[in-house]
Amino acid sequence: MSKEQRFMYCNSCRKEVLAQKSETQHIIHFILTIVFALLWLPIAFFYVIFWVFIALSNSSSSFKCTTCDSSNISTNLPQNP
């Protein structure tokens, strides 16, 4: 899995930190699904269900602070008074 990284503001750490989230490589999973479907159709049926579950659960993945592992991340930096 690849990871997307950005500098964002962590509301828990109260500073700008490097945040990252996991990304699923859908093309590789799709190619493997086709290969296994041709060779192992009964097994591939369960693999596709599992692949869809993983793809859906990763699509809602949010950024996390690499310092404290908090999901309390915002794109806006706090305003100075």
PyRosetta script that sets phi, psi and omega in degrees:
from pyrosetta import init, pose_from_sequence

init()
pose = pose_from_sequence("MSKEQRFMYCNSCRKEVLAQKSETQHIIHFILTIVFALLWLPIAFFYVIFWVFIALSNSSSSFKCTTCDSSNISTNLPQNP")
pose.set_psi(1, 139.5)
pose.set_omega(1, 175.3)
pose.set_phi(2, -92.3)
pose.set_psi(2, 162.2)
pose.set_omega(2, -179.9)
pose.set_phi(3, -125.7)
pose.set_psi(3, 134.8)
pose.set_omega(3, 174.2)
pose.set_phi(4, -93.3)
pose.set_psi(4, 133.3)
pose.set_omega(4, -178.4)
pose.set_phi(5, -124.8)
pose.set_psi(5, 142.4)
pose.set_omega(5, 177.1)
pose.set_phi(6, -148.1)
pose.set_psi(6, 153.6)
pose.set_omega(6, 170.0)
pose.set_phi(7, -86.4)
pose.set_psi(7, 125.2)
pose.set_omega(7, -178.1)
pose.set_phi(8, -140.3)
pose.set_psi(8, 167.8)
pose.set_omega(8, 178.3)
pose.set_phi(9, -89.7)
pose.set_psi(9, 126.3)
pose.set_omega(9, 176.7)
pose.set_phi(10, -95.7)
pose.set_psi(10, 120.0)
pose.set_omega(10, -179.8)
pose.set_phi(11, -70.9)
pose.set_psi(11, -23.3)
pose.set_omega(11, 178.7)
pose.set_phi(12, -79.2)
pose.set_psi(12, -44.5)
pose.set_omega(12, 179.4)
pose.set_phi(13, -80.2)
pose.set_psi(13, -20.0)
pose.set_omega(13, -177.2)
pose.set_phi(14, 58.8)
pose.set_psi(14, 43.8)
pose.set_omega(14, 175.4)
pose.set_phi(15, -159.9)
pose.set_psi(15, 168.0)
pose.set_omega(15, 177.2)
pose.set_phi(16, -78.7)
pose.set_psi(16, 128.9)
pose.set_omega(16, -176.4)
pose.set_phi(17, -134.9)
pose.set_psi(17, 165.7)
pose.set_omega(17, 173.1)
pose.set_phi(18, -80.6)
pose.set_psi(18, 121.1)
pose.set_omega(18, 179.6)
pose.set_phi(19, -112.7)
pose.set_psi(19, 148.7)
pose.set_omega(19, -178.9)
pose.set_phi(20, -142.6)
pose.set_psi(20, 155.4)
pose.set_omega(20, 174.4)
pose.set_phi(21, -141.4)
pose.set_psi(21, 151.9)
pose.set_omega(21, -179.8)
pose.set_phi(22, -81.7)
pose.set_psi(22, 145.8)
pose.set_omega(22, 175.9)
pose.set_phi(23, -125.2)
pose.set_psi(23, 134.9)
pose.set_omega(23, 177.6)
pose.set_phi(24, -85.6)
pose.set_psi(24, 138.0)
pose.set_omega(24, 177.3)
pose.set_phi(25, -89.0)
pose.set_psi(25, 92.6)
pose.set_omega(25, -172.9)
pose.set_phi(26, -68.2)
pose.set_psi(26, -33.1)
pose.set_omega(26, -178.3)
pose.set_phi(27, -63.8)
pose.set_psi(27, -46.4)
pose.set_omega(27, 179.4)
pose.set_phi(28, -61.8)
pose.set_psi(28, -43.3)
pose.set_omega(28, 179.2)
pose.set_phi(29, -63.7)
pose.set_psi(29, -38.6)
pose.set_omega(29, 179.7)
pose.set_phi(30, -65.7)
pose.set_psi(30, -45.0)
pose.set_omega(30, 179.1)
pose.set_phi(31, -61.7)
pose.set_psi(31, -44.5)
pose.set_omega(31, 178.2)
pose.set_phi(32, -63.1)
pose.set_psi(32, -36.6)
pose.set_omega(32, 178.0)
pose.set_phi(33, -62.2)
pose.set_psi(33, -44.2)
pose.set_omega(33, 179.7)
pose.set_phi(34, -63.4)
pose.set_psi(34, -46.7)
pose.set_omega(34, -179.2)
pose.set_phi(35, -59.7)
pose.set_psi(35, -49.3)
pose.set_omega(35, -178.4)
pose.set_phi(36, -69.2)
pose.set_psi(36, -30.0)
pose.set_omega(36, 177.9)
pose.set_phi(37, -65.4)
pose.set_psi(37, -37.6)
pose.set_omega(37, 178.8)
pose.set_phi(38, -70.7)
pose.set_psi(38, -37.3)
pose.set_omega(38, -176.9)
pose.set_phi(39, -88.6)
pose.set_psi(39, -40.1)
pose.set_omega(39, -172.9)
pose.set_phi(40, -132.9)
pose.set_psi(40, 66.4)
pose.set_omega(40, -174.9)
pose.set_phi(41, -52.3)
pose.set_psi(41, -46.4)
pose.set_omega(41, 179.9)
pose.set_phi(42, -64.3)
pose.set_psi(42, -39.7)
pose.set_omega(42, 179.7)
pose.set_phi(43, -70.9)
pose.set_psi(43, -38.1)
pose.set_omega(43, -178.4)
pose.set_phi(44, -62.1)
pose.set_psi(44, -31.6)
pose.set_omega(44, 178.2)
pose.set_phi(45, -56.5)
pose.set_psi(45, -46.4)
pose.set_omega(45, 179.3)
pose.set_phi(46, -71.6)
pose.set_psi(46, -33.2)
pose.set_omega(46, 177.7)
pose.set_phi(47, -64.1)
pose.set_psi(47, -41.5)
pose.set_omega(47, 179.6)
pose.set_phi(48, -63.7)
pose.set_psi(48, -42.8)
pose.set_omega(48, 177.9)
pose.set_phi(49, -60.7)
pose.set_psi(49, -43.5)
pose.set_omega(49, 178.9)
pose.set_phi(50, -65.1)
pose.set_psi(50, -42.7)
pose.set_omega(50, -179.9)
pose.set_phi(51, -61.2)
pose.set_psi(51, -43.7)
pose.set_omega(51, 178.9)
pose.set_phi(52, -63.2)
pose.set_psi(52, -42.2)
pose.set_omega(52, 178.6)
pose.set_phi(53, -60.5)
pose.set_psi(53, -46.1)
pose.set_omega(53, 179.8)
pose.set_phi(54, -65.1)
pose.set_psi(54, -44.0)
pose.set_omega(54, -179.3)
pose.set_phi(55, -61.7)
pose.set_psi(55, -42.3)
pose.set_omega(55, 180.0)
pose.set_phi(56, -69.9)
pose.set_psi(56, -38.1)
pose.set_omega(56, -179.1)
pose.set_phi(57, -72.0)
pose.set_psi(57, -32.1)
pose.set_omega(57, 178.7)
pose.set_phi(58, -79.0)
pose.set_psi(58, -24.5)
pose.set_omega(58, -179.2)
pose.set_phi(59, -68.9)
pose.set_psi(59, -22.4)
pose.set_omega(59, 178.3)
pose.set_phi(60, -96.5)
pose.set_psi(60, 8.8)
pose.set_omega(60, 179.8)
pose.set_phi(61, -63.5)
pose.set_psi(61, 134.7)
pose.set_omega(61, -178.8)
pose.set_phi(62, -108.3)
pose.set_psi(62, 164.1)
pose.set_omega(62, 177.3)
pose.set_phi(63, -67.2)
pose.set_psi(63, 147.7)
pose.set_omega(63, 176.7)
pose.set_phi(64, -129.5)
pose.set_psi(64, 147.3)
pose.set_omega(64, 176.7)
pose.set_phi(65, -69.6)
pose.set_psi(65, 131.1)
pose.set_omega(65, 179.3)
pose.set_phi(66, -80.2)
pose.set_psi(66, -8.4)
pose.set_omega(66, 178.2)
pose.set_phi(67, -88.0)
pose.set_psi(67, -49.7)
pose.set_omega(67, -175.3)
pose.set_phi(68, -117.4)
pose.set_psi(68, -0.2)
pose.set_omega(68, 178.5)
pose.set_phi(69, 64.7)
pose.set_psi(69, 23.3)
pose.set_omega(69, 179.2)
pose.set_phi(70, -83.6)
pose.set_psi(70, 146.8)
pose.set_omega(70, 174.6)
pose.set_phi(71, -93.7)
pose.set_psi(71, 4.9)
pose.set_omega(71, -178.3)
pose.set_phi(72, -83.2)
pose.set_psi(72, 70.0)
pose.set_omega(72, -173.7)
pose.set_phi(73, -115.6)
pose.set_psi(73, 140.8)
pose.set_omega(73, 174.7)
pose.set_phi(74, -131.4)
pose.set_psi(74, 155.4)
pose.set_omega(74, -179.6)
pose.set_phi(75, -83.9)
pose.set_psi(75, -14.6)
pose.set_omega(75, -177.1)
pose.set_phi(76, -96.4)
pose.set_psi(76, 130.9)
pose.set_omega(76, 173.9)
pose.set_phi(77, -78.5)
pose.set_psi(77, 149.1)
pose.set_omega(77, -179.7)
pose.set_phi(78, -66.9)
pose.set_psi(78, 148.7)
pose.set_omega(78, -179.4)
pose.set_phi(79, -83.3)
pose.set_psi(79, 136.7)
pose.set_omega(79, 176.0)
pose.set_phi(80, -81.1)
pose.set_psi(80, 137.9)
pose.set_omega(80, -178.4)
pose.set_phi(81, -71.0)
pose.dump_pdb("model.pdb")
